[in-house]
Amino acid sequence: MTFRALVTNKDAEGKVSSGVEQVEEARLPEGDVTVDIDWAGLNYKDGLCLTGAGGLVRTYPHVAGIDFAGTVSDSQSDRYGLGDTVVLTGWRVGETQWGGYAEKARVRADWLVPLPRGFSTRDAMVIGTAGLTAMLAINRLEAVGLKPDGGEVLVTGAAGGVGSVAVTLLAKLGYQVAALSGRAEHAASLLALGASSAVDRDSFLAEPDKPLETARWAGVIDNVGGKVLGKVLKQVKYDGLVASIGNAGGIGLETNVLPFILRGVTLIGIDSVMQKFETRVTAWQRLGELFDFEAYGAGNVTEIGLEQLPEAAQAILAGQVKGRTLVKVR
């Protein structure tokens, strides 16, 4: 039995390319649950995997796709039965193991999460890894003291998947949100998602650097890293909280100890890949309560097919993708 998949190969000269192929089901990796995939997402990591950048993929041929949603078609696990709808994010699926850019996937039951009541598989991928990560960050920040009445919260990389979902979730929870982006053309859509102000990244970085700058932010969700995170830390208020999620702006961190020892700033790392089952279930349940699909879907969701993924991968690495890109697998 065969199924359609976007297969990524590397030739003898090291050139990476991808194309849709018919694949034998026997080639699926080991696992105790097989899922018929309806939808997958396009994430920054997927762009790296499809282009061969970043060294995430070690073995070829490969099927990328770090998140997907679909229906269980075979299960050797007591946790899931035939017909259950499930979502997968993380666990290095799509990196070290074949992922969601295919009509079928075989994975471990522990890696899956049952869809919240009322969610379709498409809904799950509108949220995807990006939305889960945003929710994990907000949950952690609130657990250590962030409150809506504490002051303005900055979201960097706000036009991307994680950032745009973080803006809408924070606004729904009553926070005053500043949305920082390097793409000024998206300012209006960020305000429509609930941001109270839009901050231009280039202007932000052009401001003179000081060891400590004017205290502005009660909390920060940073999706960029690099110079942006370094500058953000200097502007966080006393006892302020910063969640570090991404590194699209680089893995370096140029800072000093003053924000930490003079203002008591807390920097928290957020990992969405290896989160335990209970934490992911809690986050998905809260997303089911908070996320406004209608409001977010207006201009922030794009649909493509498997064949369009190679071009889309280049676009997301170039910072040209807005919001969430969904991959219609079937």
C-alpha positions as a LaTeX table, in Angstrom:
\begin{tabular}{lrrr}
\hline
Residue & $x$ (\AA) & $y$ (\AA) & $z$ (\AA) \\
\hline
Met1 & 0.00 & 0.00 & 0.00 \\
Thr2 & 1.34 & 3.45 & $-0.91$ \\
Phe3 & 0.67 & 7.03 & 0.12 \\
Arg4 & 1.68 & 10.49 & $-1.12$ \\
Ala5 & 4.55 & 12.25 & 0.60 \\
Leu6 & 6.88 & 15.16 & $-0.02$ \\
Val7 & 10.24 & 13.39 & 0.04 \\
Thr8 & 13.45 & 15.37 & 0.56 \\
Asn9 & 16.68 & 13.97 & $-0.92$ \\
Lys10 & 20.34 & 14.99 & $-0.95$ \\
Asp11 & 22.49 & 14.20 & $-3.99$ \\
Ala12 & 26.19 & 13.33 & $-4.14$ \\
Glu13 & 27.12 & 17.02 & $-4.41$ \\
Gly14 & 25.12 & 17.81 & $-1.26$ \\
Lys15 & 22.23 & 19.55 & $-3.06$ \\
Val16 & 18.91 & 19.13 & $-1.26$ \\
Ser17 & 15.64 & 18.94 & $-3.19$ \\
Ser18 & 12.08 & 17.83 & $-2.50$ \\
Gly19 & 9.29 & 16.36 & $-4.59$ \\
Val20 & 5.99 & 14.51 & $-4.14$ \\
Glu21 & 6.33 & 10.73 & $-4.44$ \\
Gln22 & 4.30 & 7.59 & $-3.82$ \\
Val23 & 5.84 & 5.86 & $-0.79$ \\
Glu24 & 5.34 & 2.29 & 0.45 \\
Glu25 & 3.71 & 2.16 & 3.89 \\
Ala26 & 6.37 & $-0.36$ & 4.96 \\
Arg27 & 8.92 & 2.50 & 4.88 \\
Leu28 & 7.24 & 4.31 & 7.78 \\
Pro29 & 9.35 & 4.42 & 10.95 \\
Glu30 & 8.61 & 2.34 & 14.03 \\
Gly31 & 5.81 & 3.42 & 16.33 \\
Asp32 & 2.62 & 2.17 & 17.95 \\
Val33 & 0.12 & 4.56 & 16.32 \\
Thr34 & $-0.45$ & 5.25 & 12.62 \\
Val35 & $-2.19$ & 8.49 & 11.69 \\
Asp36 & $-3.93$ & 9.44 & 8.45 \\
Ile37 & $-2.84$ & 13.06 & 8.16 \\
Asp38 & $-5.26$ & 15.76 & 7.06 \\
Trp39 & $-3.27$ & 18.91 & 7.76 \\
Ala40 & 0.30 & 19.90 & 8.59 \\
Gly41 & 1.90 & 23.25 & 9.32 \\
Leu42 & 4.81 & 25.24 & 7.95 \\
Asn43 & 7.26 & 26.34 & 10.62 \\
Tyr44 & 10.74 & 27.88 & 10.59 \\
Lys45 & 12.27 & 24.49 & 11.39 \\
Asp46 & 10.46 & 23.01 & 8.40 \\
Gly47 & 12.13 & 25.58 & 6.20 \\
Leu48 & 15.50 & 24.47 & 7.55 \\
Cys49 & 14.70 & 20.79 & 6.99 \\
Leu50 & 13.42 & 21.25 & 3.43 \\
Thr51 & 16.45 & 23.32 & 2.39 \\
Gly52 & 19.09 & 21.31 & 4.26 \\
Ala53 & 20.05 & 24.32 & 6.37 \\
Gly54 & 20.89 & 24.05 & 10.05 \\
Gly55 & 21.95 & 20.39 & 9.97 \\
Leu56 & 18.64 & 19.22 & 11.49 \\
Val57 & 18.18 & 16.33 & 9.06 \\
Arg58 & 20.83 & 13.63 & 9.35 \\
Thr59 & 19.43 & 10.86 & 7.13 \\
Tyr60 & 17.98 & 11.01 & 3.62 \\
Pro61 & 15.51 & 10.34 & 2.03 \\
His62 & 13.48 & 12.31 & 4.55 \\
Val63 & 9.92 & 13.48 & 5.12 \\
Ala64 & 9.79 & 16.83 & 6.95 \\
Gly65 & 6.89 & 18.40 & 8.85 \\
Ile66 & 7.26 & 19.02 & 12.59 \\
Asp67 & 3.53 & 19.19 & 13.31 \\
Phe68 & 0.41 & 17.55 & 11.92 \\
Ala69 & $-3.15$ & 16.59 & 12.76 \\
Gly70 & $-5.25$ & 13.68 & 11.57 \\
Thr71 & $-7.14$ & 10.52 & 12.45 \\
Val72 & $-5.80$ & 7.31 & 13.99 \\
Ser73 & $-5.95$ & 4.49 & 11.43 \\
Asp74 & $-4.03$ & 1.85 & 13.40 \\
Ser75 & $-3.12$ & 1.66 & 17.08 \\
Gln76 & $-1.20$ & $-0.75$ & 19.29 \\
Ser77 & $-1.67$ & 1.62 & 22.25 \\
Asp78 & $-4.39$ & 1.63 & 24.89 \\
Arg79 & $-4.40$ & 5.43 & 24.78 \\
Tyr80 & $-5.82$ & 5.78 & 21.24 \\
Gly81 & $-8.35$ & 3.89 & 19.18 \\
Leu82 & $-9.35$ & 3.88 & 15.53 \\
Gly83 & $-11.02$ & 7.13 & 14.52 \\
Asp84 & $-9.53$ & 9.26 & 17.29 \\
Thr85 & $-8.43$ & 12.70 & 16.12 \\
Val86 & $-4.98$ & 13.69 & 17.32 \\
Val87 & $-2.33$ & 16.36 & 16.96 \\
Leu88 & 1.45 & 16.01 & 17.07 \\
Thr89 & 4.01 & 18.71 & 17.82 \\
Gly90 & 7.65 & 18.29 & 18.71 \\
Trp91 & 9.65 & 15.22 & 19.73 \\
Arg92 & 11.94 & 15.94 & 16.76 \\
Val93 & 9.41 & 14.41 & 14.41 \\
Gly94 & 10.08 & 15.91 & 10.98 \\
Glu95 & 13.75 & 16.30 & 11.94 \\
Thr96 & 15.22 & 12.96 & 13.05 \\
Gln97 & 12.11 & 10.96 & 12.16 \\
Trp98 & 9.71 & 11.22 & 9.24 \\
Gly99 & 7.05 & 13.84 & 9.85 \\
Gly100 & 3.83 & 15.36 & 8.64 \\
Tyr101 & 4.36 & 16.16 & 4.96 \\
Ala102 & 2.72 & 12.89 & 3.98 \\
Glu103 & $-0.67$ & 11.23 & 3.98 \\
Lys104 & 0.46 & 8.87 & 6.75 \\
Ala105 & 2.75 & 8.97 & 9.77 \\
Arg106 & 3.69 & 6.34 & 12.34 \\
Val107 & 4.74 & 7.63 & 15.76 \\
Arg108 & 4.78 & 6.80 & 19.46 \\
Ala109 & 1.51 & 7.25 & 21.31 \\
Asp110 & 3.25 & 9.37 & 23.97 \\
Trp111 & 4.00 & 12.01 & 21.34 \\
Leu112 & 0.36 & 12.57 & 20.41 \\
Val113 & $-2.30$ & 14.70 & 22.09 \\
Pro114 & $-6.05$ & 14.14 & 21.64 \\
Leu115 & $-7.77$ & 17.08 & 20.00 \\
Pro116 & $-9.77$ & 19.25 & 22.41 \\
Arg117 & $-13.53$ & 18.88 & 22.15 \\
Gly118 & $-14.91$ & 20.77 & 19.18 \\
Phe119 & $-11.56$ & 21.08 & 17.38 \\
Ser120 & $-11.22$ & 19.99 & 13.76 \\
Thr121 & $-7.88$ & 18.78 & 12.44 \\
Arg122 & $-7.62$ & 22.03 & 10.48 \\
Asp123 & $-8.23$ & 24.01 & 13.68 \\
Ala124 & $-5.34$ & 22.15 & 15.29 \\
Met125 & $-2.97$ & 23.26 & 12.55 \\
Val126 & $-4.16$ & 26.86 & 12.58 \\
Ile127 & $-2.73$ & 26.75 & 16.10 \\
Gly128 & 0.01 & 24.17 & 15.52 \\
Thr129 & 3.47 & 24.28 & 17.07 \\
Ala130 & 3.37 & 28.08 & 16.93 \\
Gly131 & 0.22 & 28.40 & 19.00 \\
Leu132 & 1.24 & 25.70 & 21.44 \\
Thr133 & 4.57 & 27.44 & 22.01 \\
Ala134 & 2.85 & 30.78 & 22.58 \\
Met135 & 0.48 & 29.17 & 25.10 \\
Leu136 & 3.35 & 27.41 & 26.89 \\
Ala137 & 5.14 & 30.75 & 27.21 \\
Ile138 & 2.10 & 32.55 & 28.58 \\
Asn139 & 1.40 & 29.73 & 31.04 \\
Arg140 & 4.98 & 29.87 & 32.34 \\
Leu141 & 5.00 & 33.66 & 32.61 \\
Glu142 & 1.71 & 33.71 & 34.49 \\
Ala143 & 2.87 & 30.90 & 36.78 \\
Val144 & 5.76 & 33.11 & 37.98 \\
Gly145 & 3.73 & 36.27 & 38.39 \\
Leu146 & 2.78 & 38.00 & 35.13 \\
Lys147 & $-0.61$ & 39.71 & 35.44 \\
Pro148 & $-2.67$ & 41.84 & 33.03 \\
Asp149 & $-2.53$ & 44.84 & 35.39 \\
Gly150 & 1.26 & 44.68 & 35.72 \\
Gly151 & 2.09 & 46.71 & 32.62 \\
Glu152 & 2.69 & 46.37 & 28.92 \\
Val153 & 3.87 & 43.07 & 27.42 \\
Leu154 & 6.13 & 43.09 & 24.35 \\
Val155 & 5.95 & 40.38 & 21.69 \\
Thr156 & 8.88 & 40.33 & 19.25 \\
Gly157 & 8.70 & 38.73 & 15.83 \\
Ala158 & 5.02 & 39.49 & 16.16 \\
Ala159 & 4.06 & 38.95 & 12.51 \\
Gly160 & 5.24 & 35.33 & 12.53 \\
Gly161 & 3.34 & 32.26 & 13.68 \\
Val162 & 4.26 & 32.22 & 17.37 \\
Gly163 & 4.23 & 35.99 & 17.65 \\
Ser164 & 0.85 & 36.55 & 16.03 \\
Val165 & $-0.80$ & 33.86 & 18.14 \\
Ala166 & 0.85 & 35.25 & 21.28 \\
Val167 & $-0.55$ & 38.71 & 20.49 \\
Thr168 & $-4.10$ & 37.45 & 20.11 \\
Leu169 & $-3.94$ & 35.22 & 23.21 \\
Leu170 & $-2.48$ & 37.97 & 25.42 \\
Ala171 & $-5.08$ & 40.45 & 24.20 \\
Lys172 & $-7.86$ & 37.95 & 24.91 \\
Leu173 & $-6.50$ & 37.59 & 28.47 \\
Gly174 & $-6.64$ & 41.35 & 29.00 \\
Tyr175 & $-2.98$ & 42.30 & 28.55 \\
Gln176 & $-1.80$ & 45.50 & 26.90 \\
Val177 & 0.39 & 44.20 & 24.07 \\
Ala178 & 3.12 & 45.92 & 22.05 \\
Ala179 & 3.89 & 44.05 & 18.82 \\
Leu180 & 7.45 & 44.38 & 17.48 \\
Ser181 & 8.06 & 43.39 & 13.86 \\
Gly182 & 10.56 & 44.05 & 11.11 \\
Arg183 & 7.72 & 44.21 & 8.59 \\
Ala184 & 5.91 & 47.52 & 8.92 \\
Glu185 & 3.30 & 46.46 & 6.36 \\
His186 & 1.80 & 44.10 & 8.96 \\
Ala187 & 1.26 & 46.73 & 11.65 \\
Ala188 & $-2.45$ & 47.12 & 10.89 \\
Ser189 & $-3.13$ & 43.39 & 11.07 \\
Leu190 & $-1.29$ & 43.14 & 14.40 \\
Leu191 & $-3.44$ & 45.93 & 15.81 \\
Ala192 & $-6.50$ & 44.05 & 14.51 \\
Leu193 & $-5.33$ & 40.96 & 16.45 \\
Gly194 & $-5.44$ & 43.00 & 19.65 \\
Ala195 & $-2.06$ & 44.73 & 19.94 \\
Ser196 & $-2.30$ & 48.16 & 21.52 \\
Ser197 & 0.77 & 49.41 & 19.64 \\
Ala198 & 3.09 & 48.34 & 16.83 \\
Val199 & 6.87 & 48.77 & 17.24 \\
Asp200 & 9.18 & 48.93 & 14.22 \\
Arg201 & 12.15 & 46.64 & 14.74 \\
Asp202 & 14.68 & 48.77 & 12.86 \\
Ser203 & 13.73 & 51.89 & 14.80 \\
Phe204 & 13.83 & 49.89 & 18.03 \\
Leu205 & 17.35 & 48.63 & 17.34 \\
Ala206 & 18.52 & 52.07 & 16.19 \\
Glu207 & 17.90 & 53.60 & 19.62 \\
Pro208 & 21.19 & 54.29 & 21.49 \\
Asp209 & 22.40 & 51.37 & 23.59 \\
Lys210 & 22.96 & 51.74 & 27.32 \\
Pro211 & 23.70 & 49.11 & 29.99 \\
Leu212 & 20.20 & 49.84 & 31.33 \\
Glu213 & 17.54 & 51.67 & 29.33 \\
Thr214 & 14.15 & 53.16 & 30.16 \\
Ala215 & 12.06 & 50.47 & 31.84 \\
Arg216 & 9.11 & 49.75 & 29.53 \\
Trp217 & 7.98 & 46.13 & 29.62 \\
Ala218 & 6.43 & 44.09 & 32.42 \\
Gly219 & 6.85 & 40.99 & 30.32 \\
Val220 & 8.25 & 39.89 & 26.99 \\
Ile221 & 7.71 & 36.95 & 24.65 \\
Asp222 & 10.77 & 36.95 & 22.41 \\
Asn223 & 10.76 & 34.99 & 19.17 \\
Val224 & 13.89 & 36.53 & 17.68 \\
Gly225 & 16.91 & 36.22 & 19.97 \\
Gly226 & 20.19 & 37.88 & 19.00 \\
Lys227 & 20.38 & 41.67 & 19.15 \\
Val228 & 16.66 & 42.07 & 19.75 \\
Leu229 & 16.66 & 39.97 & 22.92 \\
Gly230 & 19.82 & 41.68 & 24.14 \\
Lys231 & 18.21 & 45.11 & 23.83 \\
Val232 & 14.86 & 43.97 & 25.19 \\
Leu233 & 16.47 & 42.78 & 28.44 \\
Lys234 & 17.75 & 46.31 & 29.12 \\
Gln235 & 14.21 & 47.71 & 28.93 \\
Val236 & 12.35 & 45.27 & 31.19 \\
Lys237 & 10.80 & 46.71 & 34.34 \\
Tyr238 & 11.73 & 45.75 & 37.86 \\
Asp239 & 10.83 & 42.09 & 38.52 \\
Gly240 & 9.93 & 41.79 & 34.84 \\
Leu241 & 9.70 & 38.45 & 33.04 \\
Val242 & 11.07 & 37.42 & 29.65 \\
Ala243 & 10.23 & 34.19 & 27.80 \\
Ser244 & 12.81 & 33.25 & 25.18 \\
Ile245 & 11.35 & 31.10 & 22.39 \\
Gly246 & 13.20 & 31.53 & 19.09 \\
Asn247 & 16.50 & 32.42 & 17.48 \\
Ala248 & 15.62 & 33.69 & 13.99 \\
Gly249 & 17.81 & 36.71 & 14.75 \\
Gly250 & 20.77 & 34.58 & 15.86 \\
Ile251 & 21.84 & 32.44 & 18.81 \\
Gly252 & 24.11 & 35.06 & 20.32 \\
Leu253 & 23.06 & 37.09 & 23.33 \\
Glu254 & 24.70 & 40.47 & 23.83 \\
Thr255 & 23.79 & 41.69 & 27.30 \\
Asn256 & 25.18 & 42.45 & 30.74 \\
Val257 & 24.29 & 41.50 & 34.30 \\
Leu258 & 22.65 & 44.81 & 35.27 \\
Pro259 & 19.10 & 43.91 & 34.19 \\
Phe260 & 19.31 & 40.83 & 36.39 \\
Ile261 & 20.99 & 42.22 & 39.50 \\
Leu262 & 19.55 & 45.77 & 39.52 \\
Arg263 & 16.04 & 45.08 & 38.22 \\
Gly264 & 15.58 & 41.44 & 39.14 \\
Val265 & 14.68 & 40.45 & 35.57 \\
Thr266 & 13.91 & 36.77 & 35.03 \\
Leu267 & 14.78 & 35.12 & 31.70 \\
Ile268 & 12.86 & 31.90 & 31.03 \\
Gly269 & 13.58 & 29.45 & 28.21 \\
Ile270 & 10.55 & 27.85 & 26.54 \\
Asp271 & 10.95 & 24.46 & 24.87 \\
Ser272 & 8.01 & 23.09 & 22.90 \\
Val273 & 9.76 & 19.98 & 21.60 \\
Met274 & 10.15 & 17.69 & 24.62 \\
Gln275 & 7.32 & 18.91 & 26.83 \\
Lys276 & 5.69 & 16.17 & 28.86 \\
Phe277 & 2.22 & 14.94 & 27.93 \\
Glu278 & 0.37 & 16.59 & 30.83 \\
Thr279 & 1.83 & 20.03 & 30.10 \\
Arg280 & 0.88 & 19.80 & 26.43 \\
Val281 & $-2.66$ & 18.64 & 27.22 \\
Thr282 & $-3.13$ & 21.55 & 29.63 \\
Ala283 & $-1.90$ & 24.02 & 27.01 \\
Trp284 & $-4.16$ & 22.59 & 24.28 \\
Gln285 & $-7.16$ & 22.69 & 26.58 \\
Arg286 & $-6.52$ & 26.35 & 27.40 \\
Leu287 & $-6.09$ & 27.12 & 23.70 \\
Gly288 & $-9.50$ & 25.58 & 23.15 \\
Glu289 & $-10.95$ & 28.05 & 25.64 \\
Leu290 & $-9.12$ & 31.17 & 24.44 \\
Phe291 & $-8.30$ & 31.00 & 20.76 \\
Asp292 & $-10.60$ & 32.94 & 18.42 \\
Phe293 & $-10.36$ & 31.11 & 15.09 \\
Glu294 & $-12.60$ & 33.56 & 13.26 \\
Ala295 & $-10.67$ & 36.65 & 14.33 \\
Tyr296 & $-7.25$ & 35.08 & 13.72 \\
Gly297 & $-8.21$ & 33.52 & 10.39 \\
Ala298 & $-8.98$ & 36.89 & 8.83 \\
Gly299 & $-5.77$ & 37.48 & 6.90 \\
Asn300 & $-3.43$ & 35.39 & 9.07 \\
Val301 & $-3.93$ & 31.90 & 7.63 \\
Thr302 & $-2.74$ & 30.66 & 4.21 \\
Glu303 & $-3.36$ & 27.21 & 2.71 \\
Ile304 & $-0.97$ & 25.40 & 0.36 \\
Gly305 & $-0.47$ & 21.86 & $-0.93$ \\
Leu306 & 2.51 & 19.52 & $-0.65$ \\
Glu307 & 3.79 & 20.61 & $-4.06$ \\
Gln308 & 4.10 & 24.24 & $-2.93$ \\
Leu309 & 6.20 & 23.49 & 0.15 \\
Pro310 & 9.71 & 23.87 & $-1.37$ \\
Glu311 & 8.94 & 27.45 & $-2.42$ \\
Ala312 & 7.20 & 28.19 & 0.87 \\
Ala313 & 10.25 & 26.90 & 2.78 \\
Gln314 & 12.43 & 29.52 & 1.10 \\
Ala315 & 9.89 & 32.21 & 1.93 \\
Ile316 & 9.68 & 31.41 & 5.64 \\
Leu317 & 13.47 & 31.43 & 6.01 \\
Ala318 & 13.53 & 34.83 & 4.29 \\
Gly319 & 11.00 & 36.21 & 6.77 \\
Gln320 & 8.31 & 36.55 & 4.11 \\
Val321 & 5.59 & 34.44 & 5.74 \\
Lys322 & 2.84 & 36.06 & 7.80 \\
Gly323 & 0.90 & 34.19 & 10.48 \\
Arg324 & 0.24 & 30.50 & 9.89 \\
Thr325 & 0.67 & 28.52 & 6.65 \\
Leu326 & $-1.37$ & 25.32 & 6.60 \\
Val327 & $-0.48$ & 22.36 & 4.39 \\
Lys328 & $-3.53$ & 20.51 & 3.05 \\
Val329 & $-2.23$ & 16.96 & 2.81 \\
Arg330 & $-5.40$ & 15.23 & 1.57 \\
\hline
\end{tabular}
